[in-house]
């Protein structure tokens, strides 16, 4: 059994920086594995073990406590509320530190939330399971003409995770739209936080792909969630979410 490229890279990282390695030839072969190869398996496991332990220890780090189990739901769910609230809060901090304008709302998609969060202790592993992708947060300056397209997307999905936005879905249309705590006038550009996947047109959001006014915040979605939970813990607060009717359907 061959070492994975990752382990090879780790092993080589300990070599002197003066050593120069150039690839001159590659060869492939097939090795039949059977029960008699327990010795080589043991060697591989012994080499992997220190790195696996380090990763396991890191993922098992307790970052906070939740007062309730959270699952995704439509038109509104505890998990979606929590994740978007966390991302918007972190995005506002980053934008403030960089001198950017303040973002007004955040939206994500339920399909990107791949797990639930438990009642009780939260670890980094829970957040990696919830958000296993490498997606990062982006701020888009969405022109007024595209806001109806975005709300139509939310209506079509029957509701998506949002923070800083309130709306009523009635007769398959968006009504009573509020952004940033104010009734939306239908004429203003809106600064929106989302993932780079959705900003690039993923999940049929093709109308977002050509928006040039965007700021990459250089933080992964899961890291924003982790940071938020850690901050709450440092402040002596548990995670607690209450459904507030930010998206309603009649």
C-alpha positions in Angstrom: 0.0 0.0 0.0 1.5 3.3 -1.1 1.6 6.5 1.0 -0.9 9.1 0.0 0.4 12.3 -1.6 -0.6 14.2 1.6 1.6 12.0 3.8 4.5 12.3 1.3 4.1 16.1 1.4 4.1 16.0 5.2 7.2 13.8 5.3 9.1 16.0 2.8 8.1 19.1 4.7 10.6 18.1 7.4 13.5 18.0 5.0 16.2 20.6 4.8 15.2 23.6 2.6 18.5 23.2 0.8 17.3 19.9 -0.8 16.0 20.4 -4.4 13.5 17.8 -5.7 12.7 17.5 -9.4 10.3 15.0 -10.8 12.0 13.1 -13.6 10.0 10.0 -14.1 6.7 8.5 -12.9 5.7 4.8 -12.8 2.5 3.1 -11.9 1.8 -0.4 -10.8 -1.0 -2.5 -9.3 -0.6 -4.3 -6.1 -3.0 -7.0 -5.0 -4.0 -6.6 -1.4 -4.9 -9.6 0.7 -5.0 -10.6 4.4 -1.3 -11.5 4.3 -0.2 -7.9 4.1 -0.9 -7.0 7.7 2.7 -5.9 8.2 2.6 -3.2 5.6 -0.8 -2.1 6.8 0.7 -1.7 10.3 3.5 0.4 9.0 1.2 2.7 7.1 -1.1 3.0 10.1 1.9 3.8 12.3 3.0 6.6 10.0 -0.5 8.0 9.7 -1.4 7.8 13.4 0.4 10.9 14.7 -1.2 13.1 12.0 -4.6 11.5 12.5 -4.4 12.1 16.2 -3.5 15.8 15.7 -6.5 16.2 13.3 -8.8 14.4 15.7 -7.7 16.5 18.6 -8.2 19.7 16.7 -11.7 18.7 15.5 -12.7 17.6 19.0 -12.0 21.1 20.4 -15.0 22.4 22.3 -15.9 25.9 20.9 -19.2 26.6 22.6 -22.6 25.3 23.9 -26.0 25.3 22.2 -29.2 25.5 24.3 -31.1 23.6 21.6 -30.7 21.3 18.7 -30.9 23.1 15.3 -32.1 21.8 12.0 -32.8 23.4 8.7 -36.4 24.1 7.6 -38.5 26.2 5.3 -39.7 28.9 5.2 -37.5 29.5 8.3 -35.5 27.2 10.5 -33.3 27.5 13.6 -30.2 26.3 11.8 -30.6 28.7 8.9 -31.3 31.6 11.2 -28.2 30.8 13.3 -25.8 30.3 10.4 -26.8 33.5 8.6 -26.9 35.5 11.8 -23.3 34.3 12.5 -22.1 35.0 9.0 -23.6 38.5 8.9 -22.2 39.4 12.3 -18.7 38.2 11.3 -19.0 40.0 7.9 -19.9 43.3 9.6 -16.8 43.0 11.8 -14.5 42.3 8.8 -16.0 45.1 6.7 -15.7 47.6 9.6 -12.1 46.7 10.2 -11.3 47.1 6.5 -13.2 50.3 6.0 -15.8 48.8 3.8 -19.5 49.8 3.8 -21.7 47.8 6.2 -23.5 44.8 4.7 -27.3 44.8 5.0 -28.3 41.2 4.8 -27.0 37.7 4.3 -28.5 34.8 2.5 -27.3 31.2 1.9 -29.0 28.0 0.6 -30.3 25.1 2.6 -28.5 22.7 0.3 -25.2 24.0 1.6 -26.1 23.0 5.2 -25.1 19.3 5.3 -25.7 18.4 8.9 -27.6 19.5 12.1 -26.2 21.0 15.3 -26.9 19.3 18.6 -28.2 20.5 21.9 -25.2 20.8 24.2 -21.5 20.9 23.5 -20.4 22.2 20.1 -17.0 21.2 18.6 -15.2 22.1 15.4 -16.1 18.7 14.0 -19.8 19.7 14.2 -19.1 22.8 12.1 -17.0 20.9 9.6 -19.8 18.4 9.2 -22.3 21.2 8.8 -20.2 23.1 6.3 -17.7 20.7 4.6 -17.1 22.9 1.6 -14.3 25.5 1.1 -16.8 28.2 0.3 -15.9 31.8 1.4 -18.0 34.8 2.3 -18.4 37.5 -0.4 -20.1 40.9 -0.2 -22.0 41.8 -3.4 -23.4 45.3 -4.2 -26.7 44.1 -5.7 -28.4 46.7 -7.9 -32.1 47.4 -7.3 -33.0 45.8 -10.6 -31.7 42.4 -9.4 -33.4 42.5 -6.0 -36.7 41.1 -7.4 -34.8 38.3 -9.0 -33.2 37.5 -5.6 -36.6 37.5 -3.8 -38.1 35.4 -6.6 -35.3 32.9 -6.0 -36.2 32.8 -2.3 -39.9 32.4 -3.1 -39.1 29.6 -5.5 -37.2 27.8 -2.8 -40.0 28.3 -0.3 -37.6 30.2 1.9 -33.9 30.1 2.4 -31.6 31.0 5.3 -31.5 34.8 5.7 -30.4 37.4 8.2 -31.2 41.1 8.0 -34.1 40.4 5.6 -37.8 39.9 6.3 -40.5 39.1 3.8 -43.8 37.4 3.3 -44.4 34.8 0.6 -48.0 35.1 -0.5 -49.5 33.7 -3.8 -46.0 32.7 -4.9 -44.8 36.3 -4.7 -42.6 38.3 -2.2 -44.4 40.9 -0.2 -43.6 43.2 2.7 -39.9 43.2 2.0 -37.7 44.7 4.7 -33.9 45.0 4.5 -31.7 46.0 7.4 -34.8 46.8 9.5 -36.4 49.1 7.0 -39.0 48.7 4.3 -37.2 48.3 1.0 -37.9 51.2 -1.4 -37.3 49.1 -4.6 -34.8 51.7 -5.8 -31.6 51.2 -3.7 -28.5 49.1 -4.2 -28.2 46.5 -1.4 -25.0 45.1 0.0 -25.5 41.4 0.4 -23.4 38.7 2.1 -23.4 35.2 0.6 -21.0 32.4 -0.3 -18.6 32.6 -3.3 -20.4 29.6 -4.7 -23.8 31.4 -4.8 -22.2 34.7 -5.9 -20.7 32.9 -8.9 -24.2 31.8 -10.0 -24.5 28.5 -8.2 -28.0 27.0 -7.5 -29.4 28.8 -10.6 -28.4 32.3 -9.3 -27.0 33.2 -12.7 -28.0 36.8 -12.4 -25.5 37.3 -9.6 -22.5 36.1 -11.6 -22.0 39.3 -13.6 -22.0 41.6 -10.6 -18.6 43.3 -10.6 -19.0 45.2 -7.4 -17.9 42.5 -4.9 -15.6 42.2 -1.9 -14.0 38.9 -1.0 -13.8 38.8 2.8 -11.1 36.1 2.9 -12.9 33.9 5.4 -14.5 30.5 4.9 -18.1 30.2 5.8 -17.4 27.5 8.4 -14.6 29.7 10.0 -17.1 32.6 10.3 -19.4 30.2 12.2 -16.6 28.9 14.4 -15.4 32.4 15.2 -18.9 33.5 16.1 -19.5 30.6 18.5 -16.1 31.2 20.1 -16.9 34.8 20.6 -20.2 33.9 22.3 -18.4 31.5 24.6 -15.8 34.1 25.6 -18.7 36.5 26.4 -20.2 33.8 28.6 -23.2 33.2 26.3 -24.6 29.9 25.0 -26.0 29.7 21.4 -29.7 30.3 21.5 -31.9 30.9 18.5 -35.6 32.0 18.4 -37.7 31.8 15.2 -38.7 35.4 14.6 -40.8 35.2 11.4 -38.1 36.7 9.2 -39.6 34.7 6.3 -43.3 33.8 6.5 -45.5 31.9 4.0 -49.2 32.2 3.6 
